[in-house]
Amino acid sequence: MSDLYDTCVFIDYWRGDPAASALIDVARKNPASVYYSTLSATELWQYSGLGRREEIEYIALIRFFLKEAPLNTTEAIKAGQWLRPLSRNMRMKLTADALIAATAEVNGHRVLTRNVKDLKKFYSNVSSY
């Protein structure tokens, strides 16, 4: 089983978090052994404070060291089914987490994140770093 890094791994890495830095080191030593959700790119690039240096670093990571775990219809349907019983507000709050969790489940990945509580609402193979 391989790992899928959640968006917070990238954010924590940029902030200098040692645990997130260790995860990025794993990816750098073993290119294409670790995955990221394409939704993480959306989450990172929507941040209005994203600087050019951060953008360059993120692009390098996702183009050269991490393997893309794309969001397809199968994953979107699974996330939608998980979200269906929730209130509209909760669906809006948790859509990205459900899509990342569905991507991991469909492709057999473990999710590494600091957002364990929300992702575990949908998928059990989630671990903190």
C-alpha positions in Angstrom: 0.0 0.0 0.0 1.2 3.4 -0.9 0.7 6.8 0.8 -1.3 9.8 -0.4 -0.2 13.1 1.1 -3.1 15.4 2.1 -2.9 19.1 1.4 -1.8 19.9 4.9 1.5 18.0 4.3 2.4 20.6 1.7 1.3 23.5 4.0 3.1 22.2 7.0 6.2 21.5 4.9 6.4 25.1 3.7 6.0 26.3 7.3 9.0 24.2 8.3 7.2 21.4 10.3 9.8 18.6 10.9 7.3 15.8 10.4 6.0 17.1 7.1 9.6 17.8 6.0 10.5 14.1 6.7 7.6 13.0 4.5 8.7 15.2 1.7 12.2 13.8 2.1 10.8 10.3 1.6 9.2 11.4 -1.7 12.4 13.1 -2.8 14.4 9.9 -2.1 11.9 7.7 -3.8 10.3 9.7 -6.6 6.8 8.6 -7.7 6.4 6.3 -4.6 4.1 8.7 -2.9 0.8 10.2 -4.2 -1.1 13.5 -3.9 -4.7 14.2 -4.8 -5.2 16.6 -7.7 -7.6 18.4 -5.4 -4.7 19.3 -3.2 -3.4 21.4 -6.1 -6.7 23.3 -6.1 -6.5 23.8 -2.4 -3.0 25.1 -2.5 -3.4 27.4 -5.5 -6.6 29.0 -4.2 -4.8 30.5 -1.2 -4.4 34.2 -1.9 -1.2 34.4 0.1 0.6 31.8 -2.1 3.9 33.3 -3.0 6.1 32.6 -6.1 8.7 30.7 -4.1 6.0 28.4 -2.6 4.4 27.9 -6.0 7.8 26.9 -7.5 8.4 24.5 -4.7 4.9 22.9 -4.9 5.3 22.6 -8.7 8.6 20.8 -8.3 7.2 18.4 -5.8 4.1 17.5 -7.8 5.9 17.3 -11.1 9.1 15.5 -10.2 8.7 13.7 -6.9 5.0 12.8 -6.2 2.7 10.8 -8.3 -0.7 12.2 -9.2 -3.8 10.5 -7.9 -6.4 12.0 -10.2 -10.0 12.6 -9.3 -12.2 10.6 -11.6 -16.0 9.9 -11.8 -15.7 6.8 -9.6 -14.1 8.8 -6.8 -16.6 11.7 -7.2 -19.6 9.3 -7.0 -18.2 7.7 -3.8 -17.6 11.1 -2.2 -21.1 12.2 -3.1 -22.6 9.0 -1.6 -20.7 9.7 1.6 -21.8 13.3 1.7 -25.4 12.7 0.9 -26.7 12.1 4.4 -25.0 15.3 5.8 -26.5 18.7 6.1 -25.9 21.2 3.4 -23.4 23.2 5.6 -21.5 20.0 6.5 -21.4 18.9 2.8 -19.9 22.3 1.8 -17.4 22.1 4.7 -16.3 18.5 4.0 -16.5 18.1 0.2 -12.7 18.4 -0.4 -12.0 15.9 2.4 -14.5 13.4 1.1 -13.0 13.7 -2.4 -9.5 13.2 -1.1 -10.6 10.2 1.0 -12.5 8.7 -1.9 -9.4 9.1 -4.2 -7.3 7.2 -1.5 -9.9 4.5 -1.0 -10.5 3.7 -4.7 -6.8 3.6 -5.4 -5.8 1.7 -2.2 -3.7 4.5 -0.6 -3.3 5.4 3.1 -3.9 9.1 3.7 -1.2 11.0 5.7 -2.6 14.1 7.2 -3.0 16.3 10.3 -6.8 16.5 9.5 -7.5 12.9 10.7 -10.8 13.7 12.3 -12.5 14.9 9.1 -11.0 12.4 6.7 -11.9 9.5 9.0 -15.5 10.4 8.7 -15.3 8.9 5.2 -12.3 6.5 5.1 -10.6 4.5 7.8 -7.1 4.2 6.5 -6.0 7.7 7.6 -2.9 8.4 9.8 -1.4 11.5 11.3 2.2 12.4 10.8 
